[in-house]
Amino acid sequence: MGPEAKTTGESTSDVAKDSMSGCTHVEGAYSDSDTKVSRTSLSDFTNAVEKLESSGSNWVIFHKRFKIAVKQKKVWGHFDGTSIKPEKPVVTGKSSVDEMAAYKRRLNAWEEREDLAMYLLTQKLPDSTFTKYMRKETVAEMWETISQEFTEKSMLMRSYLHSEFMAMRYEKGADLRAEFDRRLAKTIIARS
């Protein structure tokens, strides 16, 4: 899909091209506070964030980079649970048609962002992790359980690296500085 491509349901009047950046924006696609959303940077996300390793060896770096990238996409609220699915209003009286129409717009906007958040997450998960948690109903539920699992794996990795570090012995002629730097980097990553 190219930068000028439209998603299903968008009218031509809803799509505008930013003359400065060349990005295509969709007016009113999400909420009143986010009136423009760039559609061209999904490839940036794909290239910027590496896939999570099933062993959890890259969890700390993955978590930080993924969070930054998802915040840039304006869907972090779907991961931390602050973006809540709109509730159906209790309609009474004359304004029921207007209230239902407004609710449907809010619901569609929320579902579109939830779908984007799910897409971003599933593209960066190993198949084994995705299949393990795919029955979770929301991105927030899935993210919470994945975070728990990989934080625990990261703690185990830190413990392993600590014992490996303590077992280090100097071998005559070895480049001690390079080996120390390599192991120190692993230890720092595991602590984060």
C-alpha positions in Angstrom: 0.0 0.0 0.0 1.6 3.3 -1.1 1.5 6.6 0.8 -1.4 7.8 -1.1 -3.5 4.6 -0.6 -6.8 4.9 1.3 -8.1 2.4 3.8 -11.7 1.1 3.4 -14.3 3.6 4.3 -12.3 6.8 3.8 -13.7 9.3 1.5 -11.5 11.4 -0.7 -12.3 14.6 1.3 -11.0 12.9 4.4 -7.5 12.4 3.0 -5.1 15.2 2.8 -1.4 15.3 1.8 1.0 17.4 3.9 2.9 19.5 1.4 5.9 19.9 3.8 6.5 16.2 4.7 4.7 14.5 1.8 2.8 12.4 4.3 -0.8 11.4 3.8 -3.1 12.2 6.7 -6.6 11.1 7.5 -8.8 13.7 9.0 -11.0 12.7 11.9 -9.8 9.1 11.8 -9.4 8.7 15.5 -10.4 11.1 18.2 -11.0 14.8 18.4 -7.5 15.3 19.9 -5.7 13.4 17.2 -7.1 14.9 14.0 -4.2 13.8 11.8 -2.5 10.5 11.7 0.4 9.7 9.3 -0.2 6.6 7.2 3.2 6.4 5.6 5.3 5.4 8.5 4.3 1.8 9.1 7.4 0.8 7.1 9.4 3.1 9.5 8.1 1.0 12.4 8.9 -2.2 10.7 12.4 -1.2 10.1 13.0 0.6 13.4 12.0 -2.1 15.9 13.5 -5.6 15.8 11.3 -8.6 16.4 11.3 -10.0 20.0 13.3 -13.1 20.5 11.4 -16.0 21.9 14.1 -16.5 24.5 13.7 -13.0 25.8 17.3 -12.2 25.2 16.5 -8.8 23.6 13.4 -8.0 25.9 14.9 -4.8 27.5 15.9 -3.1 24.3 12.8 -4.4 22.5 10.5 -3.1 25.2 12.1 0.4 25.2 12.2 0.7 21.4 8.7 -0.7 20.9 7.2 1.6 23.4 8.8 4.6 21.8 7.6 3.5 18.3 4.1 2.8 19.5 3.9 6.1 21.3 4.8 7.8 18.0 1.9 6.0 16.4 -0.4 7.4 19.1 -1.7 4.0 20.2 0.2 3.5 23.5 -3.0 3.9 25.4 -4.2 0.6 24.0 -1.1 -1.1 25.5 -1.2 0.5 29.0 -5.0 0.2 29.2 -5.7 4.0 29.4 -7.6 3.9 26.1 -10.9 2.2 27.1 -13.5 0.9 24.7 -16.4 3.3 24.6 -19.5 2.1 26.4 -22.9 2.0 24.7 -25.0 4.9 26.0 -28.3 4.5 27.6 -30.6 6.3 25.2 -33.8 7.9 26.2 -35.7 10.7 24.5 -35.2 12.7 21.4 -31.4 12.7 21.4 -31.1 8.9 21.1 -30.3 8.9 17.4 -27.6 11.6 17.8 -26.1 9.8 20.9 -26.0 6.5 19.1 -24.4 8.0 16.0 -21.7 9.7 18.2 -21.2 6.4 20.1 -20.7 4.5 16.8 -18.1 7.1 15.6 -16.2 6.8 18.9 -16.4 3.0 18.8 -15.2 2.8 15.2 -12.3 5.2 16.0 -11.4 3.1 19.1 -11.6 -0.2 17.1 -9.4 1.2 14.3 -6.7 2.2 16.8 -7.0 -1.1 18.7 -6.6 -2.9 15.3 -3.5 -0.8 14.6 -2.1 -1.5 18.0 -2.7 -5.2 17.6 -1.1 -5.2 14.2 2.0 -3.4 15.5 2.4 -5.9 18.3 1.8 -9.0 16.4 4.3 -8.1 13.7 7.1 -8.0 16.4 6.2 -11.2 18.3 7.6 -14.7 17.6 4.8 -17.0 16.4 5.0 -19.1 19.6 4.4 -16.0 21.8 1.5 -14.8 19.6 -0.3 -18.1 19.5 0.1 -18.4 23.3 -1.7 -15.1 23.9 -3.9 -14.6 20.9 -7.0 -15.4 22.8 -6.7 -12.2 24.9 -9.5 -9.8 24.1 -7.6 -6.6 24.0 -4.1 -5.4 23.3 -3.7 -4.2 26.9 -4.4 -7.7 28.2 -2.0 -9.3 25.7 0.7 -6.7 26.4 0.4 -7.1 30.2 0.9 -10.9 30.1 3.7 -10.7 27.5 5.5 -8.1 29.7 5.2 -10.3 32.7 6.6 -13.3 30.9 9.5 -11.6 29.3 10.4 -9.5 32.4 10.7 -12.8 34.3 12.8 -14.3 31.5 15.0 -11.1 31.6 15.5 -11.6 35.3 16.6 -15.1 34.8 19.0 -13.9 32.0 20.5 -11.4 34.4 21.1 -14.1 37.0 22.7 -16.3 34.4 24.9 -13.4 33.2 25.9 -12.6 36.8 27.1 -16.1 37.4 28.9 -16.2 34.1 30.6 -12.9 34.9 31.7 -14.2 38.3 33.1 -17.4 36.7 35.3 -15.3 34.3 39.0 -16.0 34.5 41.9 -14.2 32.8 43.7 -16.1 30.2 47.2 -15.0 29.3 47.2 -13.1 26.0 43.5 -12.6 25.9 42.0 -9.1 25.1 40.6 -8.5 28.6 39.2 -5.1 27.8 37.2 -6.4 24.8 35.8 -9.4 26.8 35.0 -7.2 29.8 33.2 -4.7 27.6 31.2 -7.4 25.9 30.1 -9.0 29.2 29.4 -5.6 30.8 27.1 -4.7 27.9 25.2 -7.9 28.4 24.9 -7.2 32.2 23.7 -3.7 31.7 21.1 -4.8 29.2 19.9 -7.6 31.6 19.6 -5.1 34.5 17.4 -2.6 32.7 
